[in-house]
Amino acid sequence: MIKACIFDLDGTLADTIESLAYSVGRTLEEMGLSPITKGQCQSFVGNGAKMLLDKALKAAGDKEALRLDEAMEVYGRIFDENCTYHVTPYEGIEKLLEELRRRGVRLAVLSNKPHRQTVKVAEGVFGCGIFDLTMGQREGTARKPSPEGIFLILGKLGITKEECLYVGDSEVDIETGRNAGVKTLSAAWGFRTEKELKAAGASELIRRPEELLRFFN
């Protein structure tokens, strides 16, 4: 019986690409580098801020990402101010979360977004009472695709991996779920196409949030 559901944030619960692209764009502009497209930014998302900026810098002209430390400092300031910029929940997500809570399912967020901004976005978009636990990337905890975050959440909730679903929208999430040994659903409405998800080894695709409910019947 499934008792808990852990969700990725960006591209799974909320469409955050405008906030990411805007913050990366302003970072590159402040550093005097060439702009990148929103599509490029979307393809770079999934492995945390450092990897996002590493790829963005290389695409913007810093071929060896030699200014990565500087970029992290600039981006950290800009993104903290703009992490909810034009962020919206995907259609059907709020209704899904309400239904899961009605059924007594424990809900958590696990993101590679820095922890402070993960909490700001989750609470800013969905309110303070929806999730039992929200966890972003922070010092001392390995980022996804390490299973460490999933194991920490399961421990705090008192749930076994057999009682948990993990939902994400990227190849990183597929690998994370596989590494943790939890049943993983790939959200086809997010930052990756169905073709990309299948190529990454997705075992279960869901095309609309409400399709997740069939795993609780």
Steps between C-alpha positions, in 0.01 A plus 500: 500500500634843402514734799724780373576687181823693445496758222774677310420874482619663175314361201295262715293699747562847362601662174804692620686551174427874482660556842805293406547651154448854634753452781759334277452772239554778752805319636660474158413863423656623824814300421520646149442167325281410205136405566367147463151395397222380728513167318869463580434585863222241519731231362764590761263467800487193722839459664497800730610863475872432461452271200243738350747787519791290378306417183364854465847655525639266235208579269547873565867509404693398812602172337678360807254646755793675665265757658277242664562616858417857400188382317381304804530809717318726252232242423443422867413863566285545190317169527418545866314818406331347196447129571121540484507720187206390279494158673168317471379151596435270207135452414347232720780494758320690775193278467723191507678611816168575671367155410814326623481683830131410528603136467759536775806474273816665637643756256858620458712704260856407404681744272851576379409868528678661800305424818409861585349561157332156494310592816419849370355363176312207658341718767451799272316299236320235706480646851654388827281203588507280191833317536611304804863557404683719248866437423727681258872474435708584805845453645567148621231325295583356158284636220294283271555252338637389836221323691607666825222760493231237446636289785509803732138585419384142546674486836341824619154389385537148637420349159669207323614524139237244404233740632626796296455644151754740354388738225733705279535636149861435401770243443645603838175402670487165322851422620423626851199274536692205360789560741258517793306193395164680507223485240556801274252681277621732224293815445472560126369857541830642630841604372570183299310345210353150507768395255775626731341330801467168321860524380604555862327178604164621633300198615172682571389812313208716613370770269262676740528541878173317571643184343711458813186410698472162330798385706290548813199294394 
